[in-house]
């Protein structure tokens, strides 16, 4: 049995996945719905933790900002390929490794020829979604592996009803370490919450750094130290964290 989560600490740094952690997984990437109270909750945590709240997602930053508006947080998009260290600064998107066009052509041809398969083009990575055809996961994996093999510096990453081809140089664990190296994060304990295989690098990183890893939902093997059953339960836990931190401020 996982041990209970510790009492909130003002020296925490929260790193939060988006899909499946802060918002329920949706049938398509553009149909996700966000709880109306979530942006205000994140802004509250951001104030209490003095800016140490970071969204770490496979989505690009413009999508994260749109779903969490009016909150604008530090964030790592596209598994860390796109990093915004300050809430008011928009980072440029680094050029992709060579070979992306060849991968895009191959995956688009595959998706166009298959019923129920959707190609999501993130500009730097490409994802085959098969939620509408759940038995086609192995075929999507094979197509992704073949496409990735045609170019250097790309790898295949499995998620919930999705297979993604992304730059091998970035992952959520490396993104978390990038933020922790900044002076404003010095001495903070990293807390990372995610829900999927794409979050395992993040779990492993915060474990190695003496932090706290939390998996939302699911019962499969994971490096996460703790588990919270649902997205709703995780949001409620974040509420208790905010309340606990505010209470400590009142007593200080």
KEKEMAR-291923 format. One record per residue: z, x, y of N, C-alpha, C in turn; residue in one letter. Coordinates in nm, 4 decimals, decimal comma. Layout:
N
((Z X Y) (Z X Y) (Z X Y) a)
...
# end
This chain:
252
((0,0000 0,0846 -0,1196) (0,0000 0,0000 0,0000) (0,0000 0,0886 0,1253) x)
((-0,0897 0,0583 0,2241) (-0,0876 0,1364 0,3459) (0,0421 0,1133 0,4220) x)
((0,0876 0,2183 0,4906) (0,2101 0,2049 0,5681) (0,1834 0,1225 0,6933) x)
((0,2877 0,0588 0,7492) (0,2687 -0,0200 0,8716) (0,2194 0,0693 0,9856) x)
((0,1418 0,0103 1,0741) (0,0953 0,0854 1,1895) (0,2138 0,1174 1,2803) x)
((0,2142 0,2369 1,3390) (0,3273 0,2754 1,4240) (0,3298 0,1958 1,5548) x)
((0,4431 0,2035 1,6221) (0,4562 0,1401 1,7528) (0,3597 0,2061 1,8513) x)
((0,3025 0,1273 1,9431) (0,2067 0,1850 2,0392) (0,2710 0,2916 2,1260) x)
((0,1902 0,3874 2,1631) (0,2369 0,5030 2,2402) (0,1440 0,5213 2,3599) x)
((0,2004 0,5496 2,4749) (0,1209 0,5672 2,5966) (0,0312 0,6900 2,5891) x)
((0,0542 0,7772 2,4901) (-0,0302 0,8953 2,4721) (-0,1408 0,8740 2,3688) x)
((-0,1602 0,7508 2,3261) (-0,2727 0,7214 2,2383) (-0,4048 0,7319 2,3150) x)
((-0,5095 0,7620 2,2420) (-0,6470 0,7465 2,2902) (-0,7174 0,6556 2,1903) x)
((-0,7635 0,5409 2,2360) (-0,8262 0,4425 2,1478) (-0,9770 0,4642 2,1416) x)
((-1,0280 0,4794 2,0207) (-1,1720 0,4882 1,9950) (-1,2075 0,3677 1,9076) x)
((-1,2958 0,2820 1,9572) (-1,3196 0,1528 1,8943) (-1,4667 0,1318 1,8640) x)
((-1,4977 0,1059 1,7389) (-1,6308 0,0598 1,7005) (-1,6524 -0,0803 1,7585) x)
((-1,7777 -0,1233 1,7661) (-1,8067 -0,2552 1,8234) (-1,8344 -0,3595 1,7153) x)
((-1,9510 -0,3533 1,6513) (-1,9889 -0,4548 1,5521) (-1,8970 -0,4485 1,4308) x)
((-1,8381 -0,5623 1,3958) (-1,7499 -0,5682 1,2800) (-1,6076 -0,5251 1,3098) x)
((-1,5824 -0,4792 1,4317) (-1,4487 -0,4341 1,4718) (-1,4001 -0,5129 1,5922) x)
((-1,4766 -0,5097 1,7009) (-1,4447 -0,5892 1,8192) (-1,5185 -0,7224 1,8205) x)
((-1,6292 -0,7297 1,7504) (-1,7088 -0,8533 1,7431) (-1,7550 -0,8737 1,5995) x)
((-1,7635 -0,9995 1,5587) (-1,8073 -1,0307 1,4228) (-1,9519 -0,9863 1,4011) x)
((-1,9806 -0,9408 1,2804) (-2,1187 -0,9112 1,2429) (-2,2010 -1,0391 1,2537) x)
((-2,3191 -1,0291 1,3140) (-2,4061 -1,1449 1,3349) (-2,5290 -1,1339 1,2447) x)
((-2,6013 -1,2460 1,2248) (-2,7215 -1,2420 1,1401) (-2,8262 -1,1429 1,1896) x)
((-2,8371 -1,1253 1,3218) (-2,9292 -1,0280 1,3794) (-2,8546 -0,9485 1,4861) x)
((-2,8982 -0,8274 1,5175) (-2,8257 -0,7447 1,6146) (-2,8138 -0,8082 1,7528) x)
((-2,9094 -0,8926 1,7910) (-2,9074 -0,9511 1,9254) (-2,8423 -1,0889 1,9300) x)
((-2,7807 -1,1323 1,8211) (-2,7165 -1,2640 1,8206) (-2,5645 -1,2545 1,8110) x)
((-2,5088 -1,1360 1,8354) (-2,3642 -1,1181 1,8271) (-2,2951 -1,1957 1,9391) x)
((-2,1785 -1,2505 1,9101) (-2,0982 -1,3244 2,0085) (-1,9664 -1,2508 2,0284) x)
((-1,9245 -1,2379 2,1528) (-1,8015 -1,1668 2,1875) (-1,6965 -1,2658 2,2330) x)
((-1,5753 -1,2514 2,1824) (-1,4643 -1,3344 2,2271) (-1,4482 -1,3212 2,3780) x)
((-1,4357 -1,4341 2,4472) (-1,4326 -1,4327 2,5929) (-1,3168 -1,3561 2,6532) x)
((-1,2093 -1,3364 2,5763) (-1,0924 -1,2656 2,6280) (-1,0994 -1,1148 2,6035) x)
((-1,1978 -1,0719 2,5258) (-1,2030 -0,9308 2,4877) (-1,2240 -0,8370 2,6067) x)
((-1,3196 -0,8609 2,6984) (-1,3376 -0,7656 2,8089) (-1,2108 -0,7433 2,8903) x)
((-1,1388 -0,8506 2,9207) (-1,0153 -0,8355 2,9983) (-0,9101 -0,7570 2,9202) x)
((-0,9028 -0,7789 2,7896) (-0,8086 -0,7051 2,7064) (-0,8409 -0,5563 2,7088) x)
((-0,9685 -0,5219 2,6972) (-1,0077 -0,3810 2,6983) (-0,9792 -0,3181 2,8344) x)
((-1,0022 -0,3919 2,9416) (-0,9710 -0,3395 3,0750) (-0,8204 -0,3177 3,0911) x)
((-0,7428 -0,4079 3,0354) (-0,5965 -0,3931 3,0400) (-0,5531 -0,2670 2,9657) x)
((-0,6070 -0,2457 2,8471) (-0,5748 -0,1242 2,7717) (-0,6229 0,0009 2,8448) x)
((-0,7375 -0,0093 2,9061) (-0,7911 0,1043 2,9801) (-0,6975 0,1442 3,0945) x)
((-0,6439 0,0452 3,1648) (-0,5506 0,0759 3,2737) (-0,4210 0,1366 3,2191) x)
((-0,3667 0,0758 3,1150) (-0,2385 0,1203 3,0614) (-0,2475 0,2597 2,9998) x)
((-0,3597 0,2887 2,9363) (-0,3789 0,4196 2,8726) (-0,4491 0,5193 2,9649) x)
((-0,4581 0,4844 3,0915) (-0,5130 0,5741 3,1942) (-0,6540 0,6224 3,1583) x)
((-0,7357 0,5270 3,1153) (-0,8763 0,5562 3,0883) (-0,9080 0,6014 2,9486) x)
((-0,8096 0,6131 2,8619) (-0,8323 0,6668 2,7269) (-0,8694 0,5570 2,6281) x)
((-0,9719 0,4801 2,6614) (-1,0278 0,3779 2,5724) (-1,1781 0,4017 2,5665) x)
((-1,2312 0,4233 2,4468) (-1,3715 0,4614 2,4298) (-1,4354 0,3732 2,3229) x)
((-1,5512 0,3168 2,3534) (-1,6305 0,2455 2,2533) (-1,7194 0,3471 2,1825) x)
((-1,7181 0,3458 2,0501) (-1,7987 0,4387 1,9700) (-1,8852 0,3546 1,8776) x)
((-2,0147 0,3488 1,9054) (-2,1013 0,2507 1,8394) (-2,2362 0,3101 1,8042) x)
((-2,3020 0,2459 1,7091) (-2,4406 0,2794 1,6800) (-2,5372 0,2160 1,7774) x)
((-2,4887 0,1251 1,8610) (-2,5734 0,0613 1,9622) (-2,5930 0,1538 2,0827) x)
((-2,7016 0,1341 2,1587) (-2,7162 0,2068 2,2856) (-2,6185 0,1527 2,3898) x)
((-2,5897 0,2325 2,4909) (-2,4883 0,1967 2,5893) (-2,5222 0,0709 2,6680) x)
((-2,6503 0,0468 2,6960) (-2,6831 -0,0723 2,7746) (-2,6462 -0,2004 2,7003) x)
((-2,6571 -0,1993 2,5675) (-2,6152 -0,3160 2,4894) (-2,4638 -0,3312 2,4896) x)
((-2,3924 -0,2209 2,4736) (-2,2461 -0,2258 2,4762) (-2,1994 -0,2853 2,6089) x)
((-2,2560 -0,2358 2,7198) (-2,2163 -0,2846 2,8520) (-2,2475 -0,4328 2,8691) x)
((-2,3606 -0,4749 2,8175) (-2,3982 -0,6163 2,8321) (-2,3007 -0,7071 2,7587) x)
((-2,2631 -0,6704 2,6389) (-2,1740 -0,7560 2,5608) (-2,0293 -0,7523 2,6110) x)
((-1,9876 -0,6422 2,6720) (-1,8487 -0,6296 2,7148) (-1,8301 -0,6511 2,8646) x)
((-1,9366 -0,6859 2,9367) (-1,9258 -0,7100 3,0813) (-1,8193 -0,8165 3,1091) x)
((-1,7425 -0,7983 3,2190) (-1,7562 -0,6968 3,3237) (-1,6877 -0,5636 3,2930) x)
((-1,6251 -0,5503 3,1761) (-1,5627 -0,4219 3,1415) (-1,6706 -0,3138 3,1297) x)
((-1,6399 -0,1973 3,1813) (-1,7308 -0,0828 3,1709) (-1,6450 0,0374 3,1335) x)
((-1,6591 0,0809 3,0106) (-1,5677 0,1783 2,9522) (-1,6381 0,3092 2,9215) x)
((-1,5589 0,4113 2,8993) (-1,6160 0,5320 2,8402) (-1,6758 0,4916 2,7051) x)
((-1,7845 0,5561 2,6675) (-1,8513 0,5114 2,5450) (-1,9393 0,6205 2,4870) x)
((-1,9549 0,6130 2,3545) (-2,0523 0,6934 2,2814) (-2,1455 0,5968 2,2113) x)
((-2,2718 0,5961 2,2515) (-2,3704 0,5089 2,1894) (-2,4591 0,5855 2,0940) x)
((-2,5278 0,5110 2,0088) (-2,6224 0,5710 1,9147) (-2,5552 0,6800 1,8312) x)
((-2,4345 0,6475 1,7832) (-2,3568 0,7375 1,6966) (-2,3207 0,8685 1,7661) x)
((-2,3183 0,8680 1,8996) (-2,2798 0,9870 1,9732) (-2,3945 1,0611 2,0379) x)
((-2,5174 1,0138 2,0180) (-2,6312 1,0785 2,0837) (-2,6268 1,0537 2,2338) x)
((-2,5682 0,9445 2,2755) (-2,5594 0,9045 2,4158) (-2,4103 0,8924 2,4510) x)
((-2,3623 0,9731 2,5451) (-2,2193 0,9773 2,5763) (-2,1977 0,9537 2,7256) x)
((-2,1086 0,8595 2,7566) (-2,0677 0,8359 2,8948) (-1,9188 0,8677 2,9041) x)
((-1,8871 0,9779 2,9686) (-1,7485 1,0209 2,9769) (-1,6736 0,9518 3,0894) x)
((-1,7437 0,8978 3,1879) (-1,6801 0,8253 3,2982) (-1,7425 0,6870 3,3080) x)
((-1,6596 0,5882 3,3367) (-1,7075 0,4505 3,3353) (-1,8108 0,4167 3,4388) x)
((-1,8232 0,5001 3,5435) (-1,9174 0,4668 3,6501) (-2,0399 0,5579 3,6512) x)
((-2,0561 0,6402 3,5487) (-2,1694 0,7329 3,5446) (-2,2599 0,7001 3,4268) x)
((-2,3894 0,6859 3,4525) (-2,4837 0,6533 3,3465) (-2,5484 0,7821 3,2949) x)
((-2,5281 0,8170 3,1689) (-2,5839 0,9428 3,1184) (-2,7331 0,9303 3,0907) x)
((-2,8011 1,0432 3,1015) (-2,9405 1,0445 3,0586) (-2,9434 1,0500 2,9068) x)
((-3,0496 0,9995 2,8489) (-3,0630 0,9987 2,7038) (-3,1397 1,1233 2,6606) x)
((-3,0782 1,2103 2,5817) (-3,1491 1,3312 2,5387) (-3,2770 1,2962 2,4626) x)
((-3,3741 1,3867 2,4708) (-3,4979 1,3652 2,3963) (-3,4689 1,3685 2,2466) x)
((-3,5401 1,2860 2,1694) (-3,5177 1,2848 2,0242) (-3,5767 1,4087 1,9589) x)
((-3,5252 1,4428 1,8413) (-3,5905 1,5506 1,7653) (-3,7354 1,5129 1,7341) x)
((-3,8155 1,6139 1,7089) (-3,9563 1,5883 1,6755) (-3,9660 1,5079 1,5455) x)
((-4,0659 1,4234 1,5386) (-4,0906 1,3492 1,4162) (-4,0541 1,2034 1,4223) x)
((-3,9925 1,1588 1,5341) (-3,9495 1,0204 1,5425) (-4,0676 0,9240 1,5356) x)
((-4,1787 0,9581 1,6001) (-4,2946 0,8674 1,5998) (-4,3475 0,8460 1,4580) x)
((-4,3460 0,9519 1,3787) (-4,3942 0,9400 1,2406) (-4,3004 0,8488 1,1599) x)
((-4,1696 0,8643 1,1815) (-4,0723 0,7785 1,1136) (-4,0900 0,6339 1,1571) x)
((-4,1070 0,6131 1,2870) (-4,1241 0,4774 1,3401) (-4,2463 0,4092 1,2782) x)
((-4,3568 0,4812 1,2702) (-4,4792 0,4238 1,2138) (-4,4588 0,3823 1,0688) x)
((-4,3929 0,4680 0,9913) (-4,3721 0,4384 0,8495) (-4,2800 0,3176 0,8309) x)
((-4,1716 0,3123 0,9062) (-4,0762 0,2022 0,8889) (-4,1306 0,0704 0,9435) x)
((-4,2094 0,0775 1,0502) (-4,2691 -0,0461 1,1009) (-4,3675 -0,1045 1,0003) x)
((-4,4453 -0,0182 0,9382) (-4,5396 -0,0650 0,8371) (-4,4653 -0,1285 0,7200) x)
((-4,3541 -0,0669 0,6801) (-4,2751 -0,1222 0,5694) (-4,2169 -0,2578 0,6074) x)
((-4,1540 -0,2668 0,7246) (-4,0906 -0,3920 0,7656) (-4,1932 -0,5037 0,7833) x)
((-4,3092 -0,4703 0,8381) (-4,4125 -0,5723 0,8601) (-4,4680 -0,6268 0,7294) x)
((-4,4554 -0,5499 0,6229) (-4,5121 -0,5924 0,4947) (-4,4117 -0,6646 0,4059) x)
((-4,2858 -0,6772 0,4536) (-4,1795 -0,7327 0,3700) (-4,1170 -0,8558 0,4356) x)
((-4,1009 -0,9624 0,3591) (-4,0317 -1,0806 0,4101) (-3,8818 -1,0529 0,4204) x)
((-3,8225 -1,0936 0,5332) (-3,6786 -1,0826 0,5497) (-3,6285 -0,9475 0,5958) x)
((-3,7185 -0,8514 0,6157) (-3,6791 -0,7188 0,6627) (-3,7120 -0,7082 0,8111) x)
((-3,6135 -0,6635 0,8891) (-3,6332 -0,6507 1,0337) (-3,6101 -0,5060 1,0753) x)
((-3,7034 -0,4524 1,1545) (-3,6881 -0,3173 1,2071) (-3,6282 -0,3249 1,3470) x)
((-3,5163 -0,2556 1,3668) (-3,4551 -0,2434 1,4990) (-3,4838 -0,1030 1,5517) x)
((-3,5527 -0,0965 1,6653) (-3,5886 0,0312 1,7260) (-3,4896 0,0599 1,8389) x)
((-3,4049 0,1611 1,8205) (-3,3037 0,1953 1,9203) (-3,3485 0,3076 2,0132) x)
((-3,4738 0,3468 2,0012) (-3,5258 0,4511 2,0887) (-3,5063 0,5906 2,0350) x)
((-3,3919 0,6152 1,9720) (-3,3618 0,7457 1,9151) (-3,3412 0,7358 1,7648) x)
((-3,3093 0,6178 1,7173) (-3,2927 0,5925 1,5746) (-3,3571 0,4590 1,5402) x)
((-3,3778 0,4362 1,4109) (-3,4426 0,3138 1,3648) (-3,3647 0,2571 1,2481) x)
((-3,3493 0,1247 1,2488) (-3,2661 0,0611 1,1469) (-3,3427 -0,0519 1,0788) x)
((-3,3366 -0,0532 0,9462) (-3,3946 -0,1618 0,8672) (-3,2823 -0,2582 0,8293) x)
((-3,2889 -0,3802 0,8819) (-3,1895 -0,4832 0,8523) (-3,2428 -0,5729 0,7406) x)
((-3,1588 -0,5964 0,6388) (-3,2041 -0,6797 0,5271) (-3,1065 -0,7930 0,4972) x)
((-3,0331 -0,8370 0,5974) (-2,9378 -0,9477 0,5786) (-3,0094 -1,0742 0,5310) x)
((-3,1335 -1,0951 0,5756) (-3,2103 -1,2127 0,5338) (-3,2743 -1,1943 0,3969) x)
((-3,2632 -1,0757 0,3418) (-3,3170 -1,0477 0,2076) (-3,2208 -0,9515 0,1385) x)
((-3,1008 -0,9982 0,1036) (-2,9936 -0,9090 0,0581) (-3,0239 -0,8296 -0,0683) x)
((-3,1225 -0,8730 -0,1452) (-3,1554 -0,7987 -0,2670) (-3,2492 -0,6811 -0,2402) x)
((-3,2921 -0,6649 -0,1147) (-3,3907 -0,5611 -0,0836) (-3,3279 -0,4327 -0,0318) x)
((-3,1965 -0,4208 -0,0397) (-3,1301 -0,3003 0,0072) (-3,1837 -0,1727 -0,0541) x)
((-3,1977 -0,1651 -0,1874) (-3,2508 -0,0411 -0,2473) (-3,3910 -0,0070 -0,1978) x)
((-3,4761 -0,1084 -0,1775) (-3,6113 -0,0820 -0,1275) (-3,6067 -0,0270 0,0146) x)
((-3,5155 -0,0824 0,0976) (-3,5010 -0,0319 0,2345) (-3,4517 0,1125 0,2326) x)
((-3,3599 0,1410 0,1433) (-3,3078 0,2772 0,1328) (-3,4186 0,3743 0,0940) x)
((-3,5009 0,3347 -0,0037) (-3,6110 0,4209 -0,0471) (-3,7094 0,4447 0,0666) x)
((-3,7444 0,3372 0,1399) (-3,8376 0,3506 0,2525) (-3,7800 0,4419 0,3594) x)
((-3,6504 0,4281 0,3872) (-3,5870 0,5105 0,4891) (-3,5840 0,6572 0,4469) x)
((-3,5532 0,6830 0,3213) (-3,5483 0,8214 0,2727) (-3,6855 0,8869 0,2808) x)
((-3,7888 0,8121 0,2444) (-3,9247 0,8666 0,2507) (-3,9627 0,8974 0,3948) x)
((-3,9295 0,8057 0,4856) (-3,9632 0,8262 0,6260) (-3,8875 0,9451 0,6832) x)
((-3,7571 0,9559 0,6519) (-3,6764 1,0659 0,7045) (-3,7238 1,2007 0,6512) x)
((-3,7762 1,2017 0,5289) (-3,8230 1,3271 0,4688) (-3,9473 1,3812 0,5376) x)
((-4,0128 1,2958 0,6170) (-4,1358 1,3382 0,6848) (-4,1081 1,4163 0,8125) x)
((-3,9812 1,4259 0,8534) (-3,9477 1,4931 0,9788) (-3,8171 1,5701 0,9627) x)
((-3,8039 1,6756 1,0398) (-3,6804 1,7538 1,0367) (-3,5722 1,6858 1,1206) x)
((-3,4469 1,7159 1,0883) (-3,3323 1,6792 1,1728) (-3,3002 1,5305 1,1747) x)
((-3,3433 1,4564 1,0735) (-3,3051 1,3161 1,0623) (-3,2356 1,2930 0,9281) x)
((-3,1485 1,1935 0,9254) (-3,0789 1,1585 0,8025) (-3,0723 1,0072 0,7889) x)
((-3,0417 0,9606 0,6679) (-3,0316 0,8183 0,6375) (-2,8840 0,7800 0,6307) x)
((-2,8508 0,6694 0,6946) (-2,7124 0,6223 0,6989) (-2,7089 0,4762 0,6571) x)
((-2,6258 0,4442 0,5561) (-2,6122 0,3066 0,5093) (-2,5036 0,2337 0,5871) x)
((-2,5279 0,1050 0,6159) (-2,4282 0,0193 0,6773) (-2,4280 -0,1162 0,6098) x)
((-2,3667 -0,2133 0,6752) (-2,3604 -0,3487 0,6198) (-2,4957 -0,4167 0,6351) x)
((-2,5668 -0,4304 0,5233) (-2,6988 -0,4930 0,5211) (-2,7981 -0,4227 0,6149) x)
((-2,7811 -0,2915 0,6302) (-2,8704 -0,2150 0,7159) (-2,8792 -0,0722 0,6638) x)
((-2,9968 -0,0136 0,6786) (-3,0164 0,1282 0,6505) (-3,0782 0,1891 0,7756) x)
((-3,0152 0,2946 0,8263) (-3,0587 0,3521 0,9533) (-3,1051 0,4956 0,9329) x)
((-3,2100 0,5326 1,0064) (-3,2560 0,6708 1,0133) (-3,2203 0,7215 1,1518) x)
((-3,1349 0,8243 1,1579) (-3,0820 0,8705 1,2860) (-3,0822 1,0230 1,2910) x)
((-3,0688 1,0805 1,4111) (-3,0593 1,2267 1,4194) (-2,9381 1,2782 1,3421) x)
((-2,9579 1,3804 1,2624) (-2,8490 1,4347 1,1810) (-2,7440 1,5056 1,2648) x)
((-2,7791 1,5414 1,3874) (-2,6877 1,6200 1,4709) (-2,5711 1,5402 1,5252) x)
((-2,5753 1,4077 1,5154) (-2,4689 1,3278 1,5759) (-2,4066 1,2339 1,4735) x)
((-2,2746 1,2147 1,4890) (-2,2045 1,1121 1,4132) (-2,0803 1,0731 1,4927) x)
((-2,0117 0,9696 1,4504) (-1,9002 0,9174 1,5295) (-1,7824 1,0141 1,5344) x)
((-1,7633 1,0921 1,4294) (-1,6570 1,1910 1,4312) (-1,6809 1,2971 1,5374) x)
((-1,8041 1,3473 1,5463) (-1,8372 1,4463 1,6484) (-1,8231 1,3865 1,7876) x)
((-1,8596 1,2586 1,8028) (-1,8453 1,1928 1,9327) (-1,6992 1,1876 1,9747) x)
((-1,6115 1,1534 1,8817) (-1,4679 1,1481 1,9122) (-1,4182 1,2859 1,9546) x)
((-1,4596 1,3910 1,8837) (-1,4166 1,5257 1,9194) (-1,4659 1,5661 2,0579) x)
((-1,5852 1,5199 2,0966) (-1,6368 1,5493 2,2295) (-1,5432 1,4958 2,3370) x)
((-1,4975 1,3728 2,3203) (-1,4055 1,3158 2,4184) (-1,2708 1,3868 2,4166) x)
((-1,2188 1,4164 2,2987) (-1,0869 1,4780 2,2888) (-1,0838 1,6180 2,3500) x)
((-1,2001 1,6809 2,3638) (-1,2059 1,8142 2,4243) (-1,1941 1,8091 2,5765) x)
((-1,2060 1,6903 2,6361) (-1,1976 1,6767 2,7817) (-1,0523 1,6881 2,8268) x)
((-1,0270 1,7488 2,9441) (-0,8899 1,7673 2,9924) (-0,8095 1,6384 2,9987) x)
((-0,8724 1,5273 3,0342) (-0,7979 1,4010 3,0497) (-0,7482 1,3461 2,9154) x)
((-0,8014 1,3980 2,8035) (-0,7567 1,3541 2,6711) (-0,6589 1,4527 2,6074) x)
((-0,6255 1,5578 2,6780) (-0,5375 1,6609 2,6221) (-0,4018 1,6016 2,5841) x)
((-0,3564 1,6336 2,4646) (-0,2259 1,5883 2,4184) (-0,2215 1,4462 2,3666) x)
((-0,3339 1,3782 2,3653) (-0,3362 1,2386 2,3194) (-0,3602 1,2311 2,1687) x)
((-0,3038 1,1293 2,1074) (-0,3236 1,1044 1,9645) (-0,4422 1,0112 1,9470) x)
((-0,5463 1,0520 1,8743) (-0,6635 0,9658 1,8588) (-0,6400 0,8534 1,7583) x)
((-0,6798 0,7336 1,7964) (-0,6774 0,6161 1,7095) (-0,8209 0,5679 1,6980) x)
((-0,8723 0,5619 1,5765) (-1,0100 0,5128 1,5597) (-1,0114 0,3939 1,4665) x)
((-1,0776 0,2869 1,5102) (-1,0925 0,1665 1,4289) (-1,2403 0,1376 1,4084) x)
((-1,2778 0,1153 1,2826) (-1,4146 0,0801 1,2479) (-1,4145 -0,0056 1,1224) x)
((-1,5326 -0,0442 1,0788) (-1,5395 -0,1395 0,9679) (-1,6361 -0,1006 0,8570) x)
((-1,7116 0,0081 0,8739) (-1,8277 0,0269 0,7884) (-1,8384 0,1718 0,7424) x)
((-1,9333 0,1948 0,6509) (-1,9592 0,3323 0,6056) (-1,9995 0,4220 0,7214) x)
((-2,0623 0,3653 0,8232) (-2,1028 0,4437 0,9395) (-1,9826 0,4962 1,0176) x)
((-1,8631 0,4464 0,9878) (-1,7423 0,4878 1,0589) (-1,6602 0,5924 0,9831) x)
((-1,7030 0,6288 0,8635) (-1,6232 0,7198 0,7820) (-1,6061 0,8573 0,8466) x)
((-1,7090 0,9073 0,9142) (-1,6939 1,0360 0,9833) (-1,5834 1,0275 1,0883) x)
((-1,5751 0,9129 1,1562) (-1,4696 0,8947 1,2551) (-1,3319 0,8924 1,1926) x)
((-1,3186 0,8206 1,0801) (-1,1897 0,8177 1,0099) (-1,1471 0,9591 0,9689) x)
((-1,2405 1,0322 0,9088) (-1,2083 1,1664 0,8601) (-1,1681 1,2590 0,9744) x)
((-1,2340 1,2435 1,0890) (-1,2037 1,3292 1,2036) (-1,0636 1,3037 1,2578) x)
((-1,0290 1,1767 1,2804) (-0,8958 1,1508 1,3372) (-0,7859 1,1826 1,2356) x)
((-0,8132 1,1655 1,1081) (-0,7146 1,2068 1,0075) (-0,6882 1,3572 1,0165) x)
((-0,7962 1,4328 1,0267) (-0,7830 1,5788 1,0345) (-0,7083 1,6225 1,1604) x)
((-0,7224 1,5451 1,2669) (-0,6603 1,5802 1,3942) (-0,5217 1,5185 1,4120) x)
((-0,4677 1,4605 1,3051) (-0,3341 1,4036 1,3127) (-0,3274 1,2678 1,3783) x)
((-0,4408 1,1971 1,3818) (-0,4457 1,0661 1,4436) (-0,4261 0,9533 1,3446) x)
((-0,4695 0,8350 1,3843) (-0,4521 0,7137 1,3048) (-0,5886 0,6478 1,2857) x)
((-0,6238 0,6199 1,1604) (-0,7533 0,5576 1,1298) (-0,7299 0,4182 1,0724) x)
((-0,8103 0,3223 1,1197) (-0,7920 0,1820 1,0832) (-0,9262 0,1237 1,0410) x)
((-0,9315 0,0678 0,9226) (-1,0524 -0,0022 0,8791) (-1,0318 -0,1519 0,8946) x)
((-1,1292 -0,2176 0,9571) (-1,1238 -0,3623 0,9775) (-1,2031 -0,4295 0,8661) x)
((-1,1347 -0,5108 0,7837) (-1,2016 -0,5847 0,6773) (-1,2369 -0,4983 0,5576) x)
((-1,2856 -0,5645 0,4526) (-1,3365 -0,4945 0,3357) (-1,2291 -0,4303 0,2514) x)
((-1,2627 -0,4041 0,1259) (-1,1661 -0,3434 0,0347) (-1,2246 -0,2227 -0,0370) x)
((-1,3411 -0,1758 0,0043) (-1,4025 -0,0624 -0,0645) (-1,3264 0,0663 -0,0326) x)
((-1,3480 0,1718 -0,1112) (-1,2829 0,2998 -0,0834) (-1,3179 0,3513 0,0561) x)
((-1,2198 0,4073 0,1229) (-1,2395 0,4533 0,2601) (-1,1410 0,5646 0,2906) x)
((-1,1752 0,6466 0,3897) (-1,0831 0,7499 0,4369) (-0,9797 0,6938 0,5330) x)
((-0,9973 0,5690 0,5768) (-0,9037 0,5109 0,6730) (-0,7640 0,4991 0,6137) x)
((-0,6644 0,5268 0,6950) (-0,5252 0,5227 0,6506) (-0,4696 0,3800 0,6475) x)
((-0,5239 0,2924 0,7312) (-0,4706 0,1573 0,7467) (-0,5851 0,0565 0,7394) x)
((-0,5483 -0,0674 0,7143) (-0,6483 -0,1737 0,7049) (-0,5970 -0,2987 0,7733) x)
((-0,6833 -0,3604 0,8526) (-0,6571 -0,4908 0,9146) (-0,7658 -0,5850 0,8658) x)
((-0,7269 -0,7025 0,8215) (-0,8165 -0,7884 0,7432) (-0,9424 -0,8341 0,8165) x)
((-0,9305 -0,8771 0,9423) (-1,0423 -0,9428 1,0091) (-1,0569 -0,8932 1,1523) x)
((-1,1722 -0,9237 1,2118) (-1,1961 -0,8916 1,3524) (-1,0941 -0,9622 1,4402) x)
((-1,0674 -1,0883 1,4107) (-0,9703 -1,1638 1,4905) (-0,8311 -1,1012 1,4806) x)
((-0,7925 -1,0612 1,3597) (-0,6614 -0,9983 1,3425) (-0,6547 -0,8651 1,4169) x)
((-0,7644 -0,7933 1,4222) (-0,7649 -0,6664 1,4945) (-0,7516 -0,6898 1,6440) x)
((-0,8210 -0,7897 1,6980) (-0,8057 -0,8208 1,8405) (-0,6605 -0,8587 1,8718) x)
((-0,5986 -0,9344 1,7826) (-0,4589 -0,9715 1,8041) (-0,3698 -0,8480 1,8004) x)
((-0,4005 -0,7532 1,7134) (-0,3241 -0,6289 1,7112) (-0,3400 -0,5545 1,8433) x)
((-0,4619 -0,5503 1,8967) (-0,4825 -0,4864 2,0267) (-0,4003 -0,5555 2,1353) x)
((-0,3876 -0,6871 2,1253) (-0,3014 -0,7599 2,2195) (-0,1570 -0,7110 2,2101) x)
((-0,1094 -0,6930 2,0868) (0,0288 -0,6462 2,0701) (0,0444 -0,5036 2,1225) x)
((-0,0599 -0,4216 2,1075) (-0,0562 -0,2866 2,1626) (-0,0433 -0,2919 2,3143) x)
((-0,1255 -0,3762 2,3777) (-0,1200 -0,3890 2,5238) (0,0163 -0,4389 2,5689) x)
((0,0692 -0,5390 2,4980) (0,2022 -0,5924 2,5327) (0,3098 -0,4851 2,5168) x)
((0,3016 -0,4106 2,4071) (0,4011 -0,3069 2,3823) (0,3982 -0,1969 2,4866) x)
((0,2775 -0,1574 2,5275) (0,2648 -0,0540 2,6296) (0,3146 -0,1034 2,7649) x)
((0,2837 -0,2307 2,7978) (0,3321 -0,2874 2,9230) (0,4848 -0,2950 2,9237) x)
((0,5427 -0,3309 2,8082) (0,6884 -0,3398 2,7986) (0,7527 -0,2022 2,8211) x)
((0,6915 -0,0984 2,7660) (0,7459 0,0364 2,7842) (0,7349 0,0790 2,9299) x)
((0,6261 0,0393 2,9967) (0,6109 0,0718 3,1392) (0,7211 0,0038 3,2210) x)
((0,7529 -0,1218 3,1856) (0,8553 -0,1966 3,2598) (0,9921 -0,1308 3,2474) x)
((1,0169 -0,0673 3,1303) (1,1487 -0,0071 3,1076) (1,1575 0,1355 3,1610) x)
((1,0406 0,1921 3,1942) (1,0392 0,3313 3,2399) (1,1012 0,3464 3,3793) x)
# end
